[in-house]
Amino acid sequence: MKKQSDKNILITGCAGFIGMHLSGALVKNGYNVIGIDNLNDYYDVNLKLNRLKQLSTYENFKFEKIDISDKKALSNIFIAYKPLKVVNLAAQAGVRYSLTNPQAYIKSNIEGFVNILESCRHYGVEGLIYASSSSVYGGNEKSPFSEKDRIDNPISIYGATKISNELMAKSYYSLYDLKSTGLRFFTVYGPWGRPDMAMYIFTKKILENKPIQLFNHGVMDRDFTYIEDIISGVVAALESNFDNEIFNLGNNKSESLTDLVKIIEKKLNKKAIIEFEPMQLGDVKKTFADIEKAKNKLGYNPKFNVEKGVENFIDWYLSYK
């Protein structure tokens, strides 16, 4: 039987935005990364393929196209590669899409996550890091959001699946001593970012002279977190290997969407055409991360302000397009 290597890390969702950056960071740090992804068409598959192209230059990166909801295929990956640790980033993303396609979230975020937990349990994985989300805070009025806050008021199917992931991981630790760390990501952005996120949408539409929609009549605030800061938190969680913990990974600053538009306008030297719209179902007015726990236990210390982050994103966007 092949021995587990302390350098073998399995990353699910490796062709995704965070997955690509994490895979790149880990291979540069000398880890062997086994990346899996189902390359679904929720957004442009070519963007995912181009991310994989960036990773394919590394000898210590291996890619396998599988879906985590396929239990047998997933088991075969664990048997073949014997990962010591797993980072689960594979999930059906997006709050609004969950209003029209809830089954996609159950298949990937619930069934798929159970398959990950079962594989970790049966194949001797020493630690699981998994993506949770600021969406777990749902309709919470208190700000900033703390890991101590109650999370029993989700306002989207997506948020509800992420709460379920945290509870399932906790139960697997109680039952089987499976170590796990859940990371609640807050509005991640940066180069190679997702086309369904505000940063990408606003930049694209301003350049194309198309109107952008600001919901809740523009009264919306988000804790925008730059990708490099997120990756530093994920790597710290991976290397710490806590028994069972949850951390917020945010920028600890809430920015208004109207201010974000102004920053993008300034960088592009181009005015936006803005349409103010009512609040959308499943959306929240404000996200704001309390990151004291992550600072204390992970040494997490975000370095990028939104001005610098937007500049880096737009430079990438213009070169990519």
C-alpha positions in Angstrom: 0.0 0.0 0.0 1.4 3.4 -1.0 2.5 5.5 1.9 0.9 8.8 2.6 3.2 11.7 1.9 3.3 14.8 4.1 3.7 16.8 0.9 0.5 15.5 -0.8 -2.3 17.9 -0.6 -5.7 17.4 -2.4 -7.4 20.6 -3.5 -11.0 20.3 -4.8 -12.3 23.1 -7.0 -8.7 23.7 -8.2 -9.8 25.4 -11.4 -11.8 27.9 -9.4 -10.6 31.4 -8.5 -9.4 30.6 -5.0 -8.4 27.0 -5.9 -6.1 28.2 -8.7 -4.3 30.7 -6.4 -4.0 28.2 -3.6 -2.7 25.5 -5.8 -0.1 27.9 -7.2 1.0 29.0 -3.7 1.4 25.4 -2.4 3.3 24.0 -5.4 5.7 27.0 -5.0 6.1 26.0 -1.3 7.2 22.5 -2.3 3.9 20.6 -1.8 2.6 18.1 -4.3 -0.9 19.3 -5.2 -3.5 17.0 -6.6 -6.2 19.2 -8.0 -9.7 18.0 -8.9 -12.5 20.0 -10.5 -15.7 19.1 -12.6 -15.2 22.2 -14.8 -18.9 23.0 -14.7 -20.4 25.8 -16.9 -21.8 28.0 -14.1 -19.5 30.6 -15.6 -17.1 30.6 -18.6 -15.3 27.3 -18.7 -12.5 28.9 -20.8 -11.5 31.0 -17.8 -11.2 27.8 -15.7 -9.2 26.1 -18.4 -6.9 29.1 -18.6 -6.4 29.0 -14.9 -5.4 25.3 -15.2 -3.0 26.2 -18.0 -1.1 28.5 -15.5 -0.8 25.5 -13.1 0.2 22.9 -15.7 3.7 24.4 -15.9 4.4 22.9 -12.4 5.7 19.4 -12.2 4.3 18.9 -8.7 0.7 19.8 -9.8 -1.6 17.0 -11.1 -5.1 17.5 -12.4 -8.0 15.1 -12.4 -11.4 16.0 -13.8 -14.0 14.6 -11.4 -17.1 15.7 -9.5 -17.0 15.4 -5.7 -20.6 14.2 -5.9 -19.3 11.1 -7.6 -18.4 9.0 -4.5 -16.6 6.2 -6.4 -14.4 8.5 -8.5 -13.5 10.6 -5.4 -12.6 7.4 -3.5 -10.3 6.4 -6.3 -8.4 9.7 -6.1 -7.8 9.2 -2.3 -6.6 5.6 -3.0 -4.3 6.7 -5.8 -2.7 9.7 -4.3 -2.9 9.2 -0.5 -3.3 12.9 0.4 -2.3 13.8 3.9 -4.5 16.9 4.0 -7.5 18.1 1.9 -8.7 21.6 1.1 -12.3 21.5 -0.1 -13.1 24.5 -2.2 -15.4 22.7 -4.6 -19.0 24.0 -4.3 -21.8 25.4 -6.3 -21.2 29.1 -5.8 -23.4 32.2 -5.9 -26.4 33.3 -3.9 -28.7 34.4 -6.7 -28.3 31.2 -8.7 -29.5 29.2 -5.7 -32.9 30.8 -6.1 -33.5 29.1 -9.4 -31.3 26.0 -9.2 -31.4 24.8 -5.6 -30.7 21.2 -6.6 -27.2 22.1 -7.8 -26.4 23.3 -4.3 -27.7 20.1 -2.7 -25.7 17.9 -5.1 -22.4 19.7 -4.7 -22.5 21.4 -1.3 -24.3 18.7 0.6 -23.8 15.4 -1.1 -20.3 16.3 -2.4 -19.3 17.5 1.1 -20.4 14.3 2.7 -18.3 12.4 0.2 -15.3 14.5 1.1 -15.9 13.8 4.8 -16.3 10.1 4.3 -13.2 9.9 2.1 -11.1 11.8 4.7 -12.3 9.5 7.4 -11.7 6.2 5.6 -8.4 7.1 3.9 -6.4 8.4 6.9 -6.5 12.2 6.1 -4.9 14.2 8.9 -6.8 17.4 8.4 -9.5 18.9 6.3 -9.7 22.7 5.4 -13.0 23.7 3.8 -14.6 26.8 2.4 -17.5 28.3 4.3 -18.9 31.7 3.6 -20.0 35.0 5.1 -23.4 34.0 3.8 -23.8 31.9 7.0 -24.5 35.1 8.9 -27.7 35.6 6.8 -30.0 38.2 8.3 -27.7 39.1 11.3 -28.0 42.8 12.2 -25.0 43.0 14.4 -21.7 44.2 12.9 -19.0 43.2 12.5 -19.8 39.5 12.1 -18.1 37.3 14.7 -17.6 33.6 14.8 -19.5 33.7 18.2 -22.7 35.0 16.5 -25.7 32.7 16.0 -26.0 31.4 12.4 -29.6 30.1 12.5 -31.1 32.7 10.2 -29.9 31.9 6.6 -31.6 33.9 3.8 -30.3 31.8 0.9 -30.0 28.1 0.0 -26.3 28.8 -0.5 -25.9 30.1 3.0 -27.9 27.2 4.4 -25.6 24.6 2.7 -22.6 26.3 4.2 -24.1 26.2 7.7 -24.7 22.5 7.0 -21.1 22.0 6.1 -19.9 23.5 9.4 -22.3 21.3 11.4 -21.3 18.1 9.5 -17.6 18.8 10.0 -18.2 19.3 13.7 -20.1 16.0 13.9 -17.3 14.1 12.1 -14.8 15.5 14.6 -17.0 14.4 17.5 -17.6 10.9 16.0 -14.3 10.1 14.2 -11.7 12.7 15.4 -11.5 14.1 11.9 -9.7 17.4 12.3 -11.3 20.2 10.3 -11.1 24.0 9.9 -13.9 26.0 8.2 -13.0 29.3 6.6 -15.8 31.9 6.2 -14.6 33.9 3.1 -15.8 37.5 2.7 -16.2 38.7 -0.9 -12.9 37.5 -2.4 -11.6 39.4 -5.5 -8.4 39.8 -7.5 -6.7 38.6 -10.7 -8.4 35.6 -12.3 -11.6 36.4 -10.3 -15.0 35.1 -11.0 -17.1 36.8 -13.7 -20.3 36.7 -11.6 -18.8 38.9 -8.9 -19.2 42.7 -8.6 -15.6 43.6 -9.3 -15.6 41.8 -12.6 -19.1 42.8 -13.7 -18.6 46.5 -13.0 -15.3 46.6 -14.8 -16.6 44.8 -17.8 -19.7 46.8 -18.1 -18.0 50.2 -17.6 -15.6 49.3 -20.4 -18.4 48.2 -22.7 -20.5 51.4 -22.0 -23.3 49.2 -20.5 -25.3 50.1 -17.4 -24.4 48.5 -14.1 -27.1 47.7 -11.5 -26.7 48.8 -7.9 -29.2 47.0 -5.7 -31.0 48.3 -2.6 -30.6 51.7 -4.5 -26.9 51.6 -3.9 -27.0 51.2 -0.1 -24.9 48.1 0.0 -21.6 47.4 1.8 -19.1 44.5 1.4 -16.0 43.4 3.1 -13.9 43.0 0.0 -10.9 40.7 0.6 -8.0 40.5 -1.8 -7.0 37.0 -3.0 -3.5 37.1 -1.7 -4.7 37.8 1.8 -7.2 34.9 1.6 -4.5 32.5 0.5 -2.3 33.5 3.4 -5.2 32.6 5.7 -5.9 29.2 4.0 -2.2 28.2 4.1 -2.0 29.1 7.8 -5.1 27.0 8.5 -3.6 24.1 6.5 -0.3 24.2 8.3 -1.9 24.7 11.8 -4.3 21.7 11.4 -6.7 22.6 14.3 -9.0 20.0 15.8 -12.2 21.8 14.9 -12.3 25.5 14.3 -14.2 28.2 12.3 -12.5 31.4 11.2 -13.6 34.6 9.4 -11.3 35.6 6.6 -12.1 39.1 5.6 -10.4 42.5 5.3 -12.1 43.8 8.5 -13.4 46.8 6.6 -16.8 47.3 4.9 -16.8 49.3 1.7 -19.9 50.8 0.0 -20.6 49.6 -3.6 -20.9 53.2 -4.7 -17.4 53.9 -3.4 -16.2 50.7 -5.2 -17.6 52.0 -8.5 -15.8 55.3 -8.0 -12.5 53.5 -7.5 -13.0 51.5 -10.7 -14.0 54.6 -12.6 -10.8 56.3 -11.5 -8.6 53.4 -12.5 -10.3 53.1 -15.9 -10.6 56.8 -16.4 -14.2 56.2 -17.5 -17.6 57.0 -16.0 -20.1 54.3 -15.1 -23.8 54.3 -16.3 -25.6 53.4 -13.0 -29.1 52.0 -12.6 -30.4 51.9 -9.0 -32.5 48.8 -8.3 -34.5 47.4 -5.4 -33.0 44.8 -3.0 -32.8 41.3 -4.5 -34.0 38.2 -2.8 -31.3 36.4 -0.8 -29.0 39.4 -0.6 -27.8 41.2 2.5 -27.2 44.9 2.9 -23.8 44.6 4.6 -21.0 42.2 5.3 -18.2 43.0 7.7 -15.7 40.5 9.2 -14.5 40.5 12.8 -11.0 38.9 12.2 -9.6 39.0 15.7 -9.8 35.2 16.1 -8.0 34.7 12.8 -5.3 37.2 13.8 -4.7 35.5 17.1 -4.8 31.9 16.1 -3.7 32.0 12.4 -1.4 35.1 12.4 -3.8 36.4 9.7 -3.1 40.0 8.8 -4.6 41.3 5.5 -2.3 43.7 3.7 -4.3 44.9 0.7 -6.7 47.9 0.8 -9.4 48.0 -1.9 -7.7 50.7 -3.9 -4.6 48.6 -4.5 -6.6 45.4 -4.9 -8.8 47.0 -7.6 -5.8 48.3 -9.4 -4.3 44.8 -9.5 -7.5 43.3 -10.7 -8.0 45.8 -13.5 -4.4 45.4 -14.7 -5.0 41.7 -14.9 -8.4 42.1 -16.6 -7.1 44.4 -19.3 -4.2 42.1 -20.0 -6.4 39.0 -20.0 -9.0 40.4 -22.3 
